[in-house]
Amino acid sequence: MSNCKNEHHEHGHDDHDHDHGLPEGYLDEEYSLYKFILTDQMTCLNESVPDMAKNVFKPYVERLDQENYLESNDDDPQLLLYIPFNGDIKLKSICIIGGDLDSAPRTLKVWKNKDNIDFSNCEDIQATQEFELDPNLGGQIEYRVKTAKFNNVSSLTFFVEDNWADIDQTRITYIGLKGDYLKNKREAVKAVYEIRPQVADHKTKMSEMGKNIM
């Protein structure tokens, strides 16, 4: 069983804002980052069924679908998700929907660009931002991140520390990420390669210059 348990903090939102009653489509395809997630490289520690974390990243219009969900093992409420992207993104907000009032996640810690977080060190590495979540069963609450801290993000790590009833199993039916897609990793590498002077080209130009001088 993981042991990154801290005492609950009071139900306040001093370190972040959240919005209720979002207009329909606010987190739709235009803003959603789920299509940029490398799902084949995503990992989740302590999920009850392998690869079930992929179920909760889906279009905003499907957010209330409870048929597909992520659930922790039945003797441990904690979850640790690693979410890589196929390019750099700027994260603006997070929306998480719990399975029910008891099993809904409560404390969420988020890290940017950390691929070495596990249950052995999550207490020692300070989170980029921490949230106290509402059950959000209607999917109408989003949590705005401190955007200055979430620019040029290539991966996110989510640590769900506990749930609202302190029961042994946590359930999540939806995770929505909103923000801007900045650049594709392959395109960025290709661009750098193309602007880099090539030795063969340089030699050819020098040879042509020599011929012209002669």
N, C-alpha and C positions, 0 to 999 in steps of 0.2 A: 504493500500500500504506500502511495506517495505521502510525503510528510512536509509539504510546503504550507501548512495551515497557519494562518495568522488570525488574531481576534478580529471579529467584525468591526468595521467602522460604522459610524452613525449614517443613517440614510439621508445623506446630503449630497449635493453635486457641486461642491466648491471648485473642483478642478476641471469641470467641463460643463457644457451646456447640452440640454436635450430639448427636442421639439416634439410637441404633441399635435395630432391632427394634420399631418402632412397632406398636401394636395395629391390626388391620384397621379401616379406616374413620376413623382419627384425622384424616386430611386429607380427609374426604369432603365432601359437599355442605353439611353444617352449618357447616363451618369454611372451606371453600374460597372464595377471592375471585375466581376466574376468571370467574364469571358477571357480575361488576361491571366487567370490563375493556371499554373502548371499542375493540373490535378494529378497527373501521373507521378509527380514528385512530392506531392503533399503527404505529410505524415501526421498521425494523431496517436499520442500515447494514452493508454488506458481506455480506449474505446472498446465497447463490448463485442463488436463484430469488426474484423479487419476491413479497412477502407470505407466504413460507413460515414466518415466525416465528409466525404465528397457529396453526400446526399443533401447537405444543408446549404450548399452554394448553388443558387438557382436564380432564375429571373425574378424580379420584384413582384410581378403579377402572380407568381406561384408561391408567394411567401406564406400564405395561410394553409398550404397543403401540409397536413400532418402525417401523411402516409409514409414519407421518407424523413428520417430523423437521425440525429447523432445521440448516442447514449453511452454513459460511462459504464464500467463494470459494476455489477450489483453490490459490491462491497466497498466502493470508493467513488466519491462524487467528483473527483478532480479530472480535468482533461487538459492536455497540452498539445496544441495544434501548431504545425509549421506550415506556412502558406507562402510558397514562392510564386513570383510573377514572371512572365516571359519578357518583361521590359521594366523600366523604371516608372513608378507611379507616384502621384501626390495624393495621399489619403486625406479625405475631408471629414468623413463620418462613418460610423458603424451602427448597424441595426441588428439586434439579436432577439429572436423570439424563443421563449421557453416552451417546454412541452406542456406544463401546467403550473399552477401556483406553487406547488411544493417542490417540484424538480427543476424549476427554472433557475438558471445560473444567477448568482448574485455578485460575486467579486470577480472582476476581469482585469488581468494585467496584460499589457501589450508591449512587445519589443519590436523595434525596427532593425532589420538587417542583422539579426542574430541567429546563426544556425547551430549554436552550441548549447541552447537552453534545454535542460531536462529536469527531472524531479530532484536530482542531486544538487543542483546549483541555483534553482529559481529563487531561493531566499537571498542569495548572495549577490545577484546581479540586479541592479536597480532597473525597474521597468521604465520604458519611455513615457508611458502614461497608464494610470490606473483608473478604473471605473467601478462604481456600484450600480448595478443594473436593476431595472424593473423587470418583472415577468414579461411584460410587453406582449401579451397573448394576442392582441389585435394588430400587432406590427406597425403601430403608429408612432413609435418613439425611435429617434435616431440620436446618437451621441456624437457631438462634434468634437473632433480631436484638435489638439494644438497643432495647427497646420505647419507652423515653423519647424516643428520637430519631426514631421512626417513627409518631408520632401525627398525626392530621389530614393524612394523605397523599392528595393528589389525583393524583399520578403518581409513577412510579418510573423510573429510568434504570439499566440494567444494562450494564456494560462487561466483556465476557469478554476478558481480556488474552492468554491463552495456553492451551495444552492440555498434557496430561501427557507426551506424547512429543515435544513441540516440533516437531510436524509442521505442514505447511502448511494443514491444513484441520481445523476444529473441528466436531463434530457434537453436537447436543443433541436428545433425544427427548421430554423432559418438563420443564416448569417449573411448580411448584406454589407458590401463595402462600396462606398461612394467616393469618387475623386476624379482625378485627371490622369490619363495615360500619357506619359511624357515621351518615351522612346522605346523602340524595340532593341533588345540587346544585340541581335545579329546585325541589324541595320547600322547600329552605332559602330560596331567593330569594322564593318565593311567600309563605312565612311572614313574612318581613321586610316584604314589600309589604302584607300584610293587616293587620299591627299598626301600620303607619304611618298617622297621621291624614290623612284625605282632606279637601282644601280645600272641596269641594262639601258634604260632610257637615257640616263645621264651620260654613259659612255658613247652612245650613238650620237647624241647632240654634240659632245666634245669632238668626236671624229669628224662630223660634218663641219664644225667650225674650223678644224685644222685644214680640211680640204679647201674651204673658202679662202683661208689666209694664203695658202700656197697658190 
